[in-house]
Amino acid sequence: MIEKNEMIFGVRAVIEAIQAGKEIDKVLIKKDMQGEVAKELFAILKQTDIPVQRVPVERINRITRKNHQGVVAFISPVAYQRTEDLVPYLFEQGKTPLFIMLDGITDVRNFGAIARTCECAGIDAIIIPAKNSVSVNADAVKTSAGALLTLPVCRENNLTQTIRFLKDSGFKIIAATEKGDYDYTKADFHSPTCIIMGAEDKGVSYENLALCDEWVKIPLFGNIESLNVSVAAGILIYKAIEQRGFAENEKQ
Protein backbone atom coordinates (compact mmCIF):
# COMPACT_ATOMS: atom_id res chain seq x y z
CA MET A 1 0.00 0.00 0.00
CA ILE A 2 1.24 3.50 -0.84
CA GLU A 3 0.56 6.15 1.76
CA LYS A 4 0.33 9.76 0.49
CA ASN A 5 2.14 8.59 -2.66
CA GLU A 6 5.43 8.97 -0.78
CA MET A 7 6.03 5.70 1.01
CA ILE A 8 5.28 1.99 1.00
CA PHE A 9 4.94 -0.04 4.18
CA GLY A 10 4.74 -3.76 4.85
CA VAL A 11 7.40 -6.37 4.05
CA ARG A 12 5.70 -7.96 1.05
CA ALA A 13 4.66 -4.59 -0.39
CA VAL A 14 8.23 -3.30 -0.20
CA ILE A 15 9.59 -6.49 -1.81
CA GLU A 16 7.10 -6.18 -4.67
CA ALA A 17 7.90 -2.49 -5.14
CA ILE A 18 11.63 -3.23 -5.47
CA GLN A 19 11.00 -6.12 -7.86
CA ALA A 20 8.73 -3.86 -9.93
CA GLY A 21 11.56 -1.36 -10.32
CA LYS A 22 10.12 1.42 -8.18
CA GLU A 23 12.63 4.19 -7.49
CA ILE A 24 13.20 3.78 -3.74
CA ASP A 25 14.98 6.55 -1.86
CA LYS A 26 15.64 4.56 1.33
CA VAL A 27 14.21 1.76 3.46
CA LEU A 28 13.75 1.81 7.24
CA ILE A 29 13.71 -1.59 8.95
CA LYS A 30 13.18 -2.20 12.66
CA LYS A 31 16.31 -3.43 14.40
CA ASP A 32 15.10 -6.82 15.61
CA MET A 33 13.27 -7.86 12.44
CA GLN A 34 13.53 -11.60 11.72
CA GLY A 35 11.73 -14.36 9.82
CA GLU A 36 11.77 -15.92 6.37
CA VAL A 37 10.08 -12.99 4.67
CA ALA A 38 12.57 -10.65 6.31
CA LYS A 39 15.43 -12.78 4.92
CA GLU A 40 13.87 -12.48 1.48
CA LEU A 41 13.73 -8.70 1.83
CA PHE A 42 17.36 -8.48 2.96
CA ALA A 43 18.48 -10.69 0.06
CA ILE A 44 16.74 -8.44 -2.45
CA LEU A 45 18.08 -5.26 -0.88
CA LYS A 46 21.65 -6.58 -1.09
CA GLN A 47 21.26 -6.67 -4.86
CA THR A 48 20.36 -2.98 -5.03
CA ASP A 49 21.92 0.40 -4.24
CA ILE A 50 19.04 1.35 -1.95
CA PRO A 51 20.21 2.81 1.40
CA VAL A 52 18.92 0.80 4.38
CA GLN A 53 18.66 1.98 7.98
CA ARG A 54 18.04 -0.31 10.96
CA VAL A 55 16.00 1.77 13.42
CA PRO A 56 13.95 1.33 16.63
CA VAL A 57 10.36 0.41 15.87
CA GLU A 58 9.29 3.59 17.67
CA ARG A 59 10.71 5.64 14.82
CA ILE A 60 8.61 3.76 12.28
CA ASN A 61 5.54 4.12 14.52
CA ARG A 62 6.01 7.89 14.40
CA ILE A 63 5.88 7.73 10.61
CA THR A 64 2.77 5.57 10.34
CA ARG A 65 0.43 3.78 12.73
CA LYS A 66 -0.76 1.36 10.08
CA ASN A 67 0.39 -2.26 9.82
CA HIS A 68 3.94 -1.53 8.65
CA GLN A 69 5.37 -4.88 9.84
CA GLY A 70 8.57 -3.06 10.74
CA VAL A 71 9.37 -1.84 7.22
CA VAL A 72 8.85 1.49 5.46
CA ALA A 73 10.19 2.36 2.02
CA PHE A 74 10.28 5.97 0.84
CA ILE A 75 9.58 6.61 -2.82
CA SER A 76 11.99 8.95 -4.57
CA PRO A 77 10.34 11.72 -6.64
CA VAL A 78 13.12 11.33 -9.24
CA ALA A 79 14.96 8.52 -10.98
CA TYR A 80 18.58 8.53 -9.88
CA GLN A 81 21.17 8.23 -12.64
CA ARG A 82 24.57 6.56 -12.79
CA THR A 83 27.68 8.61 -13.42
CA GLU A 84 29.18 5.93 -15.61
CA ASP A 85 26.14 6.14 -17.91
CA LEU A 86 25.84 9.91 -17.94
CA VAL A 87 29.48 10.74 -18.77
CA PRO A 88 29.63 8.99 -22.18
CA TYR A 89 26.21 10.41 -23.06
CA LEU A 90 27.39 13.98 -22.40
CA PHE A 91 30.58 13.42 -24.38
CA GLU A 92 28.51 12.10 -27.29
CA GLN A 93 26.49 15.33 -27.15
CA GLY A 94 29.71 17.29 -27.61
CA LYS A 95 29.59 18.78 -24.11
CA THR A 96 32.39 19.61 -21.70
CA PRO A 97 30.69 18.35 -18.54
CA LEU A 98 30.68 20.23 -15.26
CA PHE A 99 29.57 18.21 -12.23
CA ILE A 100 29.08 19.05 -8.56
CA MET A 101 29.79 16.30 -6.04
CA LEU A 102 28.49 16.59 -2.47
CA ASP A 103 30.62 14.72 0.08
CA GLY A 104 28.87 14.19 3.41
CA ILE A 105 26.29 16.98 3.12
CA THR A 106 23.18 16.09 5.12
CA ASP A 107 21.25 19.36 5.31
CA VAL A 108 18.28 19.23 2.95
CA ARG A 109 18.03 23.02 2.66
CA ASN A 110 21.64 23.32 1.56
CA PHE A 111 21.13 20.49 -0.92
CA GLY A 112 18.06 22.15 -2.38
CA ALA A 113 19.79 25.53 -2.62
CA ILE A 114 22.82 23.99 -4.36
CA ALA A 115 20.56 22.13 -6.79
CA ARG A 116 18.71 25.34 -7.60
CA THR A 117 21.99 27.11 -8.39
CA CYS A 118 23.17 24.14 -10.46
CA GLU A 119 20.03 24.13 -12.56
CA CYS A 120 20.16 27.89 -13.12
CA ALA A 121 23.84 27.67 -14.13
CA GLY A 122 23.39 24.72 -16.49
CA ILE A 123 25.43 22.24 -14.44
CA ASP A 124 25.24 18.77 -15.97
CA ALA A 125 24.66 16.76 -12.78
CA ILE A 126 24.95 16.55 -9.00
CA ILE A 127 26.62 13.47 -7.54
CA ILE A 128 25.74 12.31 -4.02
CA PRO A 129 26.69 9.22 -1.98
CA ALA A 130 24.07 6.61 -1.17
CA LYS A 131 24.88 6.64 2.56
CA ASN A 132 25.30 9.39 5.17
CA SER A 133 24.02 11.99 2.77
CA VAL A 134 21.05 14.02 1.70
CA SER A 135 18.67 12.47 -0.79
CA VAL A 136 15.99 13.72 -3.15
CA ASN A 137 12.85 13.93 -1.03
CA ALA A 138 9.87 16.26 -1.04
CA ASP A 139 11.59 18.84 1.20
CA ALA A 140 14.67 18.91 -1.02
CA VAL A 141 12.55 19.34 -4.14
CA LYS A 142 10.65 22.20 -2.53
CA THR A 143 13.81 23.96 -1.38
CA SER A 144 15.29 23.58 -4.86
CA ALA A 145 12.23 25.32 -6.36
CA GLY A 146 11.67 22.19 -8.44
CA ALA A 147 15.22 22.10 -9.84
CA LEU A 148 15.73 18.53 -8.62
CA LEU A 149 12.91 17.38 -10.87
CA THR A 150 14.91 18.35 -13.98
CA LEU A 151 18.57 18.27 -12.90
CA PRO A 152 20.27 14.85 -13.20
CA VAL A 153 21.20 13.44 -9.78
CA CYS A 154 23.65 10.54 -9.63
CA ARG A 155 23.60 8.49 -6.42
CA GLU A 156 26.73 6.38 -5.99
CA ASN A 157 27.70 3.74 -3.45
CA ASN A 158 31.33 4.81 -3.37
CA LEU A 159 32.40 8.39 -4.12
CA THR A 160 36.06 7.42 -4.18
CA GLN A 161 35.45 4.92 -6.97
CA THR A 162 33.35 7.50 -8.79
CA ILE A 163 36.19 10.03 -8.59
CA ARG A 164 38.59 7.46 -10.04
CA PHE A 165 36.15 6.79 -12.87
CA LEU A 166 35.86 10.50 -13.62
CA LYS A 167 39.64 10.93 -13.63
CA ASP A 168 40.00 7.97 -16.00
CA SER A 169 37.38 9.65 -18.20
CA GLY A 170 39.43 12.82 -18.48
CA PHE A 171 37.84 14.89 -15.72
CA LYS A 172 39.73 17.32 -13.53
CA ILE A 173 38.68 16.98 -9.88
CA ILE A 174 38.66 20.20 -7.87
CA ALA A 175 37.99 20.21 -4.12
CA ALA A 176 36.73 23.25 -2.25
CA THR A 177 38.57 23.26 1.08
CA GLU A 178 40.03 25.71 3.58
CA LYS A 179 43.24 23.70 3.09
CA GLY A 180 43.37 24.90 -0.51
CA ASP A 181 46.70 25.71 -2.11
CA TYR A 182 45.35 28.87 -3.75
CA ASP A 183 42.10 30.79 -4.15
CA TYR A 184 39.37 29.58 -6.49
CA THR A 185 39.95 32.32 -9.10
CA LYS A 186 43.22 30.62 -10.08
CA ALA A 187 41.62 27.23 -10.77
CA ASP A 188 41.22 26.05 -14.36
CA PHE A 189 37.65 24.97 -15.14
CA HIS A 190 37.95 24.69 -18.94
CA SER A 191 38.25 20.90 -19.19
CA PRO A 192 35.60 18.39 -18.01
CA THR A 193 35.44 19.14 -14.29
CA CYS A 194 33.91 17.86 -11.08
CA ILE A 195 33.84 20.27 -8.14
CA ILE A 196 33.60 18.57 -4.75
CA MET A 197 31.89 20.36 -1.86
CA GLY A 198 32.16 18.91 1.65
CA ALA A 199 30.05 19.25 4.78
CA GLU A 200 30.54 22.51 6.68
CA ASP A 201 31.82 20.75 9.79
CA LYS A 202 34.07 18.07 8.28
CA GLY A 203 34.77 19.24 4.75
CA VAL A 204 35.73 16.90 1.93
CA SER A 205 36.92 13.55 3.28
CA TYR A 206 40.67 13.00 3.26
CA GLU A 207 40.32 9.89 1.11
CA ASN A 208 38.62 11.95 -1.60
CA LEU A 209 40.89 14.96 -1.16
CA ALA A 210 43.87 12.73 -1.89
CA LEU A 211 42.49 12.01 -5.36
CA CYS A 212 41.78 15.63 -6.30
CA ASP A 213 43.84 17.48 -8.90
CA GLU A 214 43.40 20.87 -7.26
CA TRP A 215 42.49 22.14 -3.79
CA VAL A 216 41.01 25.62 -3.87
CA LYS A 217 39.72 27.97 -1.19
CA ILE A 218 37.48 31.00 -1.04
CA PRO A 219 39.23 33.91 0.73
CA LEU A 220 37.54 35.06 3.95
CA PHE A 221 38.10 38.53 5.35
CA GLY A 222 35.74 38.65 8.32
CA ASN A 223 35.65 36.95 11.70
CA ILE A 224 33.51 33.94 10.73
CA GLU A 225 35.68 31.04 9.59
CA SER A 226 33.51 29.53 6.87
CA LEU A 227 30.78 30.20 4.33
CA ASN A 228 27.50 28.35 4.07
CA VAL A 229 28.17 25.44 1.72
CA SER A 230 25.42 26.42 -0.70
CA VAL A 231 26.85 29.94 -0.95
CA ALA A 232 30.36 28.56 -1.48
CA ALA A 233 29.07 26.21 -4.18
CA GLY A 234 27.38 29.11 -5.94
CA ILE A 235 30.61 31.13 -5.99
CA LEU A 236 32.59 28.27 -7.53
CA ILE A 237 29.88 27.31 -10.00
CA TYR A 238 29.57 30.80 -11.43
CA LYS A 239 33.32 31.24 -11.55
CA ALA A 240 33.52 28.06 -13.60
CA ILE A 241 30.90 29.10 -16.13
CA GLU A 242 32.31 32.63 -16.28
CA GLN A 243 35.72 31.17 -17.10
CA ARG A 244 34.23 28.92 -19.75
CA GLY A 245 32.28 31.83 -21.19
CA PHE A 246 28.62 32.49 -20.45
CA ALA A 247 27.77 32.48 -24.15
CA GLU A 248 29.21 28.96 -24.56
CA ASN A 249 27.19 27.78 -21.56
CA GLU A 250 23.99 29.22 -23.06
CA LYS A 251 24.53 27.19 -26.23
CA GLN A 252 24.67 23.98 -24.22
C-alpha positions as CSV (number, residue, x, y, z in Angstrom):
1,M,0.0,0.0,0.0
2,I,1.2,3.5,-0.8
3,E,0.6,6.2,1.8
4,K,0.3,9.8,0.5
5,N,2.1,8.6,-2.7
6,E,5.4,9.0,-0.8
7,M,6.0,5.7,1.0
8,I,5.3,2.0,1.0
9,F,4.9,0.0,4.2
10,G,4.7,-3.8,4.9
11,V,7.4,-6.4,4.1
12,R,5.7,-8.0,1.1
13,A,4.7,-4.6,-0.4
14,V,8.2,-3.3,-0.2
15,I,9.6,-6.5,-1.8
16,E,7.1,-6.2,-4.7
17,A,7.9,-2.5,-5.1
18,I,11.6,-3.2,-5.5
19,Q,11.0,-6.1,-7.9
20,A,8.7,-3.9,-9.9
21,G,11.6,-1.4,-10.3
22,K,10.1,1.4,-8.2
23,E,12.6,4.2,-7.5
24,I,13.2,3.8,-3.7
25,D,15.0,6.6,-1.9
26,K,15.6,4.6,1.3
27,V,14.2,1.8,3.5
28,L,13.8,1.8,7.2
29,I,13.7,-1.6,9.0
30,K,13.2,-2.2,12.7
31,K,16.3,-3.4,14.4
32,D,15.1,-6.8,15.6
33,M,13.3,-7.9,12.4
34,Q,13.5,-11.6,11.7
35,G,11.7,-14.4,9.8
36,E,11.8,-15.9,6.4
37,V,10.1,-13.0,4.7
38,A,12.6,-10.6,6.3
39,K,15.4,-12.8,4.9
40,E,13.9,-12.5,1.5
41,L,13.7,-8.7,1.8
42,F,17.4,-8.5,3.0
43,A,18.5,-10.7,0.1
44,I,16.7,-8.4,-2.4
45,L,18.1,-5.3,-0.9
46,K,21.7,-6.6,-1.1
47,Q,21.3,-6.7,-4.9
48,T,20.4,-3.0,-5.0
49,D,21.9,0.4,-4.2
50,I,19.0,1.3,-2.0
51,P,20.2,2.8,1.4
52,V,18.9,0.8,4.4
53,Q,18.7,2.0,8.0
54,R,18.0,-0.3,11.0
55,V,16.0,1.8,13.4
56,P,13.9,1.3,16.6
57,V,10.4,0.4,15.9
58,E,9.3,3.6,17.7
59,R,10.7,5.6,14.8
60,I,8.6,3.8,12.3
61,N,5.5,4.1,14.5
62,R,6.0,7.9,14.4
63,I,5.9,7.7,10.6
64,T,2.8,5.6,10.3
65,R,0.4,3.8,12.7
66,K,-0.8,1.4,10.1
67,N,0.4,-2.3,9.8
68,H,3.9,-1.5,8.7
69,Q,5.4,-4.9,9.8
70,G,8.6,-3.1,10.7
71,V,9.4,-1.8,7.2
72,V,8.9,1.5,5.5
73,A,10.2,2.4,2.0
74,F,10.3,6.0,0.8
75,I,9.6,6.6,-2.8
76,S,12.0,9.0,-4.6
77,P,10.3,11.7,-6.6
78,V,13.1,11.3,-9.2
79,A,15.0,8.5,-11.0
80,Y,18.6,8.5,-9.9
81,Q,21.2,8.2,-12.6
82,R,24.6,6.6,-12.8
83,T,27.7,8.6,-13.4
84,E,29.2,5.9,-15.6
85,D,26.1,6.1,-17.9
86,L,25.8,9.9,-17.9
87,V,29.5,10.7,-18.8
88,P,29.6,9.0,-22.2
89,Y,26.2,10.4,-23.1
90,L,27.4,14.0,-22.4
91,F,30.6,13.4,-24.4
92,E,28.5,12.1,-27.3
93,Q,26.5,15.3,-27.1
94,G,29.7,17.3,-27.6
95,K,29.6,18.8,-24.1
96,T,32.4,19.6,-21.7
97,P,30.7,18.3,-18.5
98,L,30.7,20.2,-15.3
99,F,29.6,18.2,-12.2
100,I,29.1,19.1,-8.6
101,M,29.8,16.3,-6.0
102,L,28.5,16.6,-2.5
103,D,30.6,14.7,0.1
104,G,28.9,14.2,3.4
105,I,26.3,17.0,3.1
106,T,23.2,16.1,5.1
107,D,21.2,19.4,5.3
108,V,18.3,19.2,2.9
109,R,18.0,23.0,2.7
110,N,21.6,23.3,1.6
111,F,21.1,20.5,-0.9
112,G,18.1,22.2,-2.4
113,A,19.8,25.5,-2.6
114,I,22.8,24.0,-4.4
115,A,20.6,22.1,-6.8
116,R,18.7,25.3,-7.6
117,T,22.0,27.1,-8.4
118,C,23.2,24.1,-10.5
119,E,20.0,24.1,-12.6
120,C,20.2,27.9,-13.1
121,A,23.8,27.7,-14.1
122,G,23.4,24.7,-16.5
123,I,25.4,22.2,-14.4
124,D,25.2,18.8,-16.0
125,A,24.7,16.8,-12.8
126,I,24.9,16.5,-9.0
127,I,26.6,13.5,-7.5
128,I,25.7,12.3,-4.0
129,P,26.7,9.2,-2.0
130,A,24.1,6.6,-1.2
131,K,24.9,6.6,2.6
132,N,25.3,9.4,5.2
133,S,24.0,12.0,2.8
134,V,21.0,14.0,1.7
135,S,18.7,12.5,-0.8
136,V,16.0,13.7,-3.1
137,N,12.9,13.9,-1.0
138,A,9.9,16.3,-1.0
139,D,11.6,18.8,1.2
140,A,14.7,18.9,-1.0
141,V,12.5,19.3,-4.1
142,K,10.6,22.2,-2.5
143,T,13.8,24.0,-1.4
144,S,15.3,23.6,-4.9
145,A,12.2,25.3,-6.4
146,G,11.7,22.2,-8.4
147,A,15.2,22.1,-9.8
148,L,15.7,18.5,-8.6
149,L,12.9,17.4,-10.9
150,T,14.9,18.3,-14.0
151,L,18.6,18.3,-12.9
152,P,20.3,14.8,-13.2
153,V,21.2,13.4,-9.8
154,C,23.6,10.5,-9.6
155,R,23.6,8.5,-6.4
156,E,26.7,6.4,-6.0
157,N,27.7,3.7,-3.5
158,N,31.3,4.8,-3.4
159,L,32.4,8.4,-4.1
160,T,36.1,7.4,-4.2
161,Q,35.5,4.9,-7.0
162,T,33.4,7.5,-8.8
163,I,36.2,10.0,-8.6
164,R,38.6,7.5,-10.0
165,F,36.1,6.8,-12.9
166,L,35.9,10.5,-13.6
167,K,39.6,10.9,-13.6
168,D,40.0,8.0,-16.0
169,S,37.4,9.6,-18.2
170,G,39.4,12.8,-18.5
171,F,37.8,14.9,-15.7
172,K,39.7,17.3,-13.5
173,I,38.7,17.0,-9.9
174,I,38.7,20.2,-7.9
175,A,38.0,20.2,-4.1
176,A,36.7,23.3,-2.2
177,T,38.6,23.3,1.1
178,E,40.0,25.7,3.6
179,K,43.2,23.7,3.1
180,G,43.4,24.9,-0.5
181,D,46.7,25.7,-2.1
182,Y,45.3,28.9,-3.8
183,D,42.1,30.8,-4.2
184,Y,39.4,29.6,-6.5
185,T,39.9,32.3,-9.1
186,K,43.2,30.6,-10.1
187,A,41.6,27.2,-10.8
188,D,41.2,26.0,-14.4
189,F,37.7,25.0,-15.1
190,H,37.9,24.7,-18.9
191,S,38.2,20.9,-19.2
192,P,35.6,18.4,-18.0
193,T,35.4,19.1,-14.3
194,C,33.9,17.9,-11.1
195,I,33.8,20.3,-8.1
196,I,33.6,18.6,-4.7
197,M,31.9,20.4,-1.9
198,G,32.2,18.9,1.6
199,A,30.1,19.3,4.8
200,E,30.5,22.5,6.7
201,D,31.8,20.7,9.8
202,K,34.1,18.1,8.3
203,G,34.8,19.2,4.8
204,V,35.7,16.9,1.9
205,S,36.9,13.5,3.3
206,Y,40.7,13.0,3.3
207,E,40.3,9.9,1.1
208,N,38.6,11.9,-1.6
209,L,40.9,15.0,-1.2
210,A,43.9,12.7,-1.9
211,L,42.5,12.0,-5.4
212,C,41.8,15.6,-6.3
213,D,43.8,17.5,-8.9
214,E,43.4,20.9,-7.3
215,W,42.5,22.1,-3.8
216,V,41.0,25.6,-3.9
217,K,39.7,28.0,-1.2
218,I,37.5,31.0,-1.0
219,P,39.2,33.9,0.7
220,L,37.5,35.1,3.9
221,F,38.1,38.5,5.3
222,G,35.7,38.6,8.3
223,N,35.7,36.9,11.7
224,I,33.5,33.9,10.7
225,E,35.7,31.0,9.6
226,S,33.5,29.5,6.9
227,L,30.8,30.2,4.3
228,N,27.5,28.4,4.1
229,V,28.2,25.4,1.7
230,S,25.4,26.4,-0.7
231,V,26.9,29.9,-0.9
232,A,30.4,28.6,-1.5
233,A,29.1,26.2,-4.2
234,G,27.4,29.1,-5.9
235,I,30.6,31.1,-6.0
236,L,32.6,28.3,-7.5
237,I,29.9,27.3,-10.0
238,Y,29.6,30.8,-11.4
239,K,33.3,31.2,-11.5
240,A,33.5,28.1,-13.6
241,I,30.9,29.1,-16.1
242,E,32.3,32.6,-16.3
243,Q,35.7,31.2,-17.1
244,R,34.2,28.9,-19.8
245,G,32.3,31.8,-21.2
246,F,28.6,32.5,-20.4
247,A,27.8,32.5,-24.2
248,E,29.2,29.0,-24.6
249,N,27.2,27.8,-21.6
250,E,24.0,29.2,-23.1
251,K,24.5,27.2,-26.2
252,Q,24.7,24.0,-24.2
